[in-house]
Amino acid sequence: MDPDSSLPQSPDSRPEWAEIDASIKVPVLFFVYAAAAWLVTATVLGFIASVQLVQPAFLADCAWTTHGRIVPLARNALIYGWGFNAAFAVLIWISARLCRAPAPQWGITLVGALFWNIGVKLGLIGIMIGQSTGHFLMEMPGYAAAVLFVSYGIIGASVAIIYSRRREGNLFVSQWYGLAALFWFPWVFTIGQAALVFGSIRGTGQAITAVWYGHNIYALFLAPIALGAIYYLLPKRLGRPIAGYNWAALGFWSFALFATFGGLAYLAGSPVPGWVQALGVSSNFMMLVPLVVIGYNFLGTMLGGTPAGGSGPALRFIKFGAIAFLVAGLMIKVFSVPQIYVTTQLTFVNEAMNQMHWYAFVSMSFIGAIYFIVPRLATHAWPSGALITAHFWSSVAGVVIVVASLVLAGIAQGGAINDVEAYPLFADISAHYSGYLVGAALGFLTLLVGQLAFLVNILMAIYQACFGGRVTDPTPLFPQPPVLEVNS
């Protein structure tokens, strides 16, 4: 059981929480602000890309805003801008709190954060002016990748120093996922860049490496940190330990083993060796093991009786993220069935699965963690509860509309393509799914409303933290019991 849900410690044994918070406050709040700004940017770009699928002439007069550049801009802003900044904030917070140790001088981490965001901007500019590498989630040119790699090293070293100072001897499940992701990313990033950008791999090897890299940016970095956030916050917000905690180790190791190769299933039916396709499809089905274990941990905790803790905005997002992880896992199994993927392969269903992973699971989990973290660093409650409510419901509605629209569009698209007797023209195929793509554009617009509310609330919260004075007793700001909120 994580210490989050343990009994109160005596004041003499309790770590100096003010010292810990002071050591991480500035870089974490910077990561949160940058993440929220990138999330709005990515959602705007995603909306533009979805409109261009319905109206190809939209913003097509300028080479910088053509569909072939807007799409990689949107997903790189979402993953490397929003996703990584949010992941860094959550990882640093969880590490400092569970290690019960302060971070190194916050200026070092802040330098890494600044250079990470400079690297993302350089990469997006490179894509915009036509210097994309063309590989999924590796479109940024090599000079931007070098900046990202160095800045990640600075941030990662800061987290490693926290662990070297830890006062808590045990490592908990939240830390397993966070530490694994911390070391998995440079491994995946180095292999991908060395093989595809700076190397000379060609042919089927290039396709295999590109798919493996693009999948594992999600599966071996973003998803583990999101899972760690859920394992950390569920017992904290519900006031009870994780159900079946002893099984969490099986969930972790099986996830690490099978998630690595699941992305190769996207190559099913393509001209790559049959064993590669079989490895990907079988890995997706073997993901049932961690899915069942993690599902038991999450659902058992959520349904395990009357909550002893508070509710609050964080819990709604965290619950949605946990359920989205399970739904996304089941969707992968369904679309990996050979009788189904012959229709859905290379259609909008693949994009629907990406949005399910990126927006429904990872983003909602990170947002829930941010709603928990920021007021505790700022020692102020969130400025606007109405903005939080608007953010939640617009996010839920937007995710559901986008994913459902893309799934329906993909099924209609695949059915029309496979209609070999009618042999339809491209325009006829487009007519089958264009209506669903209008729904996807509306879904992104709905998401944008929520993300703007999120950004405004964060800006006001940071302003309060900087200029609003310090609350001497933050306990009344948060629901009872205070041991689960302020002092742990």
N, C-alpha and C positions, 0 to 999 in steps of 0.2 A: 504493500500500500504506500502511495506517495505521502510524504510528510504534509501535503496540502490538507489532508483530511485527518490528521492526527489530533490528539488532544492538545490543549494549550500548553506551551512551555512556561516554566517559571521565568520571571523577568531576568534573573541572573544568568540563565542558560540561553536566553534568546539572543541571536546575533544582532548587531547594530544595523537595523534596517535602514536608518537614515543614511548611514555611510554607503550601504550597497546602492540605494536609490540615487544618491548623489553621483556615484561613479558611473552610472549608466544613463542618467536622465537626458543629457544633451544629445548623445548619439542616437538613443532610441527614439526620442521625439523627432529628431531630424529624419531618421529612417521612416517614421510614420508619416510625416508631412510629405516626403518625397514619394512614398508609396501611393498616398492618396492622390497626389497630383498626376502621377503616371497612370493611375487607374482611370481617372477622368479622361486623360489623353487617349489611352487605349480604347476606351468605350466610344469616344467620338470617332476614332479611326475605324473601329469595328462597325459603327453605324454607317459611315461613308461607304465602306466595302460592301455592306449588305445592300445599300441602295444601288450601288453600281451593278449588282447582279440582276436587278430589276430594270434599271435604266442605265445601260452601258455608257451613254454619252455624258453622264453626270461627272463633272470635273475631269473629263478626259482630254480637254484641250491642252493641258499642261503635262509634260512628261513626269513631273514629280508626283502628280496625284492620280496617275493611272492605276487601274486595279492591280496590276502586277507589282506595284510598289506599295500601295496602300495596305494590302493584305499582310506582307511581312512586317511592315511598320507597325500594324496593329498588334500582331502576335508578339513581336519583340518588345514593344512597349509594355504589353501585358505581363510577359514572363520575366524579362530582365529588369524592367522598370518597377512595376507594381509588385510582382511576385517575389523577387529577390530582396527588395527593400523591406517588404513586410516580413519575409522569412528571417532576415537579419535581426529585425526588431524583436520578433518573438523568440528567436534562438538566444539572443543576449539576455533577455528578461528571464526566460526559464533557466538558463545556465546560472545566472547570478543568484536567483532565488533558491534553486534546489541545491546548488553548491554552498549556499549561504556564505558567499565570499564576494568582495568588491571586485569590479573590473579594474584593469590597468588605467593609467591616465586617459581620461575620455578624449583628449585631443588626438591621440593616436587613432582611435577608432573613428573619430570624426573625419580625419584625413582620408582614411580608407573609404568612408561613406561618400565623401565629396568626389574622390576619383572614380568610384564605381559609377556614380551618376554622370560624371563627365564622359566616361567610357561608353555608357548607354547612349548619350546624346551624339557622340562621335559615330557610333555604329548606325544610328538611325539616319544621320546625315549622309553617311556612306551609302546606305540603302536608297535613300531618296535621290541621290545624284547618279545612281546606276552602278554602284560598285559592289552590289550584293554578290555573295558567293553562290547563291542559288540552292543551298542546302537547308532543309527544314530546321528552324530554330538555330541555324548557324549562318544566317544571312549576313551578319555584320562582317565587314572586312577585317583583315588580319590585324591592322594597327589598333582597331577598337578592342579586339579580343585580347591583345597584349595588355592594354590598360586595365581591362576587366580582371585578367588573371593576377596582376600585381596587386590591385586593390583588394581582391578577394583574399590574397595572402595576408594582407594587413588585418582585415576584419577577422579572418580565421585565427590568426595568431592571438588576437585579443580574446577570443573565446577560449582558446587553449590555455591562456594564462589564467583565466577565471577557474578552469578546472584544476590547474596546478596549485591554486590557493584554496581549494575547497575545504570547508570545515565539516561537511557531511561525508562520512565514509562510504555510504551506499550510493550506487547509481540506480535511479528509478527509471521506469519505462519511458517517461517523457524524455529523459536524457539519452536513452538508448537510440531512439530515433533521431534526435538532434545531433548527437555525436557522429552517428553513422553517416548522416547526410553531409555533415561538415567535411568528412574525408572522402565521401563518394564523389562529390561534385568535381574537385580538381582532377580525379582519376578519369571521369567521363569527359570532362572538358579537354584535358590534354590529349586523350586518344582521338577525340573527334577533330580537334584542330590539327594535330600532327598528321592524321591520315587524310583529311579532306581539304584542308586549307593550305597547309605548308607541305603536305606530302604529295605522292604521285599515284595513290591508289585509284584504280579505274574499274570500269565494268560492273559486274554484279557485286564485287566487294565494296564499291563505292555506295551502291544502293543499300546494302546491308548495314554498313557503318552509319550511314546517314539516318536510317530509320532507328537503329539502336540508340544513337545519340539523342535524337529528338524525343524519343519515348522516355529515356532515362533522365533527362532534365526534369521531367515531371516525376517519374517513378522513384528516382534515387535522391532527389533533393527536395522539391516542393512538397510532395506527398508525405515523406517521413516527418518533416517539420510540422505540417498540418496535423498529422496524426498525434505527434507529441503534444501539440497545443490542446487537442481534444482530451487526451489522457490527463493533461495537467488541469484543465479547467472544469471538466465534468464533476470530479469529486469536490472541487473547490466550490462550485456554484450550487451543487445539490446537497453538499454537506454529508456525503457518505462515500465510502471507498469504492474503487472500481470493482465491479462484479467479476468473479473469476480471475482475480489478478494473477494467480499462479500460472494461468494459461497464457498470459501475455507474452512470455518468452517464446512460446511456439508460434504465436502470431508474428512476432518480430522476425525470427529467423526464416520462417517460411515466406514471409513477404520479401525479405532480402534475397532469397534464392530464386523465387519464381517471377517477381516483378521485373527483374533485370532483362529477361528475354521475351516478355509478353509483347513488346512492340513489334517483334518480327512477324507477328500474325498479320500485320498490314501488308506483308509481301505475299500472302497466300494468293495463288493464282498467277503470280508474276514469274518471269523467266529467271528465277534464282533456284539453287539446289533444293530438292524436295525436303531434305532434312532440316533446312533453315525454316521452311514454312511449317513443318511438323513441330519443330521446337517452339516456334511462336504460339501456335494454336494450343499445343499441349500445356505450355506454361500458363496460358490464360485460364485453362480449365483447372490446373493445379492451384491457381490463385484462390480456389474455393476454400483451401485450408486456412490461409490467413483471413479470408473474408468471414468465415464462420467464427473463428476465434475472436477477431476484433469486433465483429457484430455482437457476439455474446457479451464482450466487455462493455461495449457502448450501450446496447439496448437493455442489458441487465441492470446497468447503473441507472439509466433513465427511467426504467419501469420498476425499480426495486423498492417501492414504497413511498411514503410521504417525504418530500424533501426536508432536510434539516437545516438547509441554508436558505439563501435568498434566491430571487429570480434574476431580474435585471436584464439589460439589453444583451450582454455577452452570451447568456445562456441560449437565447433564441437562435442566434447565428450559429453557435457551436452545435446545437441540436440539429439544425438544418444541414450543417456541414457533415456531421456524423452520418445522418441518414443518406445524404447525397453520395458519400463514399460507398455505402452498401448498395445503393441503387446503381451507381456507375459500374460497380463490380459485376452485378447481375446482368447489366446491359452488355458488358463485354462478353460474358458467357453466351448470351443469346446470339449476338452478332458474330461469334466465332463458330457457330454451327455451320458446317459446309453447305447445307441446303439453304441457309439464309444468306451467308456472305457471298454466294454467287450472284445474288441480286444487289446487295448493299455495298459490295466492295467498290472502291473508287467513286463513291457518291457522296452526297452531303451528309450521310450518316457518320462518316469519319469525322467531319467537322463538328457534328452534334456531340460526338463522344469527347472531342477536345474541349468543347464548351462545358460539358458536364464535369469534366475533371478540373478545368481551370477556374470556371466561375462558380459552379454549384458546390464543389467540395473544397478546393484549396482556398479560393477567395473568401467564401463565407466563413471558413474556419479561421483564417487570418483576421478577418474583420471582427469576429467575435473576440479573439484574443486582444486586438487593439482596443476594443471597447472596455475590456477589463483592465488593460495595462495603463492607458493614458491617465485616467483620473487618479491612479495611485502614485504615479510619478509627479503629476501636477498638484496633488493634494486638493483638487477641486472636483466637484461633480461635473458631469457633462453639461455644457451651457444650455442645450436645447433637447428636451425629451421628444418634442414633436418631430425634429429632424431625424432622430434615431428611428422613430416609428415609420416615418416616410421612407427612410433608407431601407428598412427591413422589408416592408411590403412591396416596394417597387423592385427590390432585388429578387425577392421570391417570384413575383409575377414575371419579371424580365427573364429570369433564368428558365422558368417553365415555358414561356412563349418561345424563346430562342431555341431551346433544345427540342421541343415538340415540333416546331416548324421545320427545323432542319432534318429531323428524323422522317417526317412525312414527305418532305421534298426529296430526300434520298431514296425512299421506297418508291415514290412515283418515278423518279429519274431512273433507278435501276430497272424497274419494270418496263419502262419504255425502251431502254437500251437493249434489253434482252428479248424484245419482241422481234425476233428475226424474220418472222413471216411478213409482218407489215413493213419492215425495213424503214423506219421513220427517218425523216430528215432531222437535222440538229434543231431547227426551229420548231418542229413538231414535238421533239423531246422537251425543249424548254417550256413549251406551253403546258406540259403536264405538271410542272413543279413551280412555275413562276408565282403563282398565287401564294404558295407556302412561304416563298422568300420575302414577300411583302410582310407576312407575319413576323419573320425573323428580324426585319428592319424595325418594325414596331417594338419588338422585344428589346433590341439594343437601345432604342429611344427611351423605353421604360427604365432600363438599367441606368441610363445616363442621369435620369432624374434622381435616382437614389445615390449615385456616386457623387453628384454635385452636393447633395445634402450632407454626405459624409465629409467631403472636403471642407465645406463651410464650418461644420461642427468642429473639425480638427483645428482649423485656423483659429477659431474662437477659444478652444481649449488651450492651445499653445500660447495665445495672447494672455489668457488668465494666468497660466503658469509663469509667464515672464513678468507681468505687470500687475497681477491681481493680488499680490501678497501671499504669504504662506498661512495655511490654516493650521493652527497649533494642535488641534485635536481632530484628525480626519475621520475618526470612527463614526460620527453621526452622518457622514456623507454616504456610507455604504450600509447595506442590509446586515442584520445580525446573522450568525454569530461573528463578532469582529475578528476572532482568531483566524477565520477562513478568508478574511478580506484584507486587513491592514497589516497584521503581524506575521504574515507567512508568504 
